[in-house]
Amino acid sequence: MSAPHTLYDKIWDDHVVHRSDDGTCLLYIDRHLVHEVTSPQAFEGLRMTGRKVRAPEKTIAVPDHNVPTTAGRETHIDNEESRIQVEALDKNAKDFGINYYPVSDIRQGIVHIVGPEQGWTLPGMTVVCGDSHTATHGAFGALAHGIGTSEVEHVLATQTLIQKKSKNMKVEITGSLRPGVTAKDITLSVIGETGTAGGTGYVIEYCGQAIRELSMEGRMTVCNMAIEGGARAGLIAPDEKTFAYVMGRPHAPKGAKWEAALAYWKTLFTDEGAHFDKVVTIRGEDIAPVVTWGTSPEDVLPITAVVPSPEDFTGGKVEAARRSLDYMGLTPGMKLTDIKIDTVFIGSCTNGRIEDLRAAAAILKGKKIAPGMRAMVVPGSGLVRAQAEEEGLAQIFIDAGFEWRLAGCSMCLAMNPDQLSPGERCAATSNRNFEGRQGRGGRTHLVSPGMAAAAAITGHLTDVREMMAESV
Amino acid sequence: MDKFTTLTGIAAPMPLVNIDTDMIIPKQFLKTIQRSGLGKNLFDEMRYTQDGQEIPDFVLNQPAYRKAEIIVAGDNFGCGSSREHAPWALLDFGIRCVISTSFADIFFNNCFKNGILPVVLPQEAVDHLMDDARKGENARLTVDLENQTVTASDGTAFRFEVDPFKKHCLLNGLDDIGLTLEKAASIDAFEAKNATLRPWA
């Protein structure tokens, strides 16, 4: 009998094309997702060298980062540079014969939402994209990670990547979550515990009862932010929930291929006794609804806490915390729930799926956003948007005073016109609170969809559990 | 890709931890469809005011560091997005080497694809080199990839580790894609086997 393997070991071993003596491997890539911002130079590289896309049928492109989320974008994008990038993707998709969802297609959306939705992402696959949040697809038990543009070109030309294996890290969330606590709170709490470099050099496998109890959408939220913890990828072993989610999707296998796939997918788990190089265990019961106070995703605290002081930290973090507090305009000791909010953004590849919109709408139903509040919902895909309209969620958002937008990355990274002004403070369901991330001088607090909705109503950061008690 | 062999140059000290890719090159500059020309926007929001004036305190605006070729940085340099625009901007400015205790994974890989050497050293070594960098243009560091050393202006040499394959590619300025295409037969064989074992993929 062979030594016990982790899930990561198994997926890795099944994709090694060539192994050099020094351990450098050529790894086969099953799915290559492409968007407009990190691909133009890669396609240009192919043209200059006369190379083709090796496996166009495994390559899927969709514009998402740059696209406006307002009406009329199918015919015109005002920003010239954005328009050129989107047009370049249109042309590259056509010239190289790859799968493509243009802005005019209802299936268009954020690449990490479209992939799973269309059944491109399947358990046991290797999935890459020129985008760090590719980690999202790990929720299916796929080895998924971001790559740079040079590597995008490498995958386009060869359908492989040159890789060295990472180490194995286990993050176990035991027990069950308490009411009002979500997948977003899990993933932020893990980063708060390990730091943004805690996962560097590792692939994380998330496991434990609280992870098992999450829906597929919640699992995607958890894996999405593995990169914010520094990990190359995050993984969750596939189970019946995974198979049920995948079954019947447009690009999922059917018939005999489905049966064969299912038999293989059921072997994708970490063997008893397999070795992990690092283990982190958190009790699900101990996780509270959390919020970030600073400019790094590791700056996480329960909503019931107060703004920390730089002296609470050690080493280089003292100066970093001082800079963060200054940038965020916060005073140590003030209650997080006293922080006033100007803008609420619900969307992104972290929290732009239908369950996220349902969670926010449940809090907003029959309520209005605070006077002067700017609030927007940007669904993760055209299909999520259509479903939310069918379920009556869109009307709840609109009645509450939210803007109801078209699909895209939008204010998560503010490459399109959706941006914060200097000093504007936003409760966002996205994934990064870096300086300037949502617009120069903008101040971001990362939260779950329910917490974002609660802040929109009260005008300040709010413990969503209080709003839930109200609605009972 | 340009070769990297040895480099003697001015090092700019940037002790801040977690310098992220949004700081290195903010998103508004990702709209280009070219690799070149990003140097003027390197660290844009730290380097210029909203109306485009230089912020004199920022290290790369100081006379001693305007021609820096090396950055000595705090922990976890390059965290955040996968944007290769970050190393493109560093390279376009003239930075060929970044020294830190740790780097984010994707940024680290992206550097090697662009002729930039990221050097990982222990805290004490980085502290020593940071102090040296603070001395300005009189203190030049020497980075020797072949011998895997960084030498401070006082002659203290620190040895660093580097992946042998990445070192080989950087020393010779090799194109990864060309190397991989030499293994086309292995890729063909893998795909043929895969078609039987995992026909749904």
Interface residues (C-beta under 8 A of the other chain):
Chain A: D14 V17 H18 S20 D22 T24 L26 Y28 D30 V37 T38 P40 Q41 E44 T49 R51 R54 H65 N66 N79 E81 S82 I84 Q85 A88 L122 G124 M125 G130 D131 S132 T134 H145 G146 I147 G148 T149 S150 E151 E153 H154 A157 T158 Q159 T160 I162 K164 T196 A197 T200 G201 I227 G230 A231 R232 P253 K257 W258 A260 A261 Y264 S296 G315 G316 K317 E319 A320 R323 L413 A414 M415 P422 R432 F434 E435 G436 R437 R440 G441
Chain B: P15 L16 V17 N18 D20 D22 M23 P26 K27 Q28 L30 K31 T32 I33 Q34 R35 E45 Q50 G74 D75 N76 C79 G80 S81 S82 R83 E84 P87 S102 F103 A104 D105 I106 N109 N110 K113 N114 D163 P164 F165 D176 I177 L179 T180 L181 K183 A184 S186 I187 F190 E191 N194 R198 P199 W200 A201
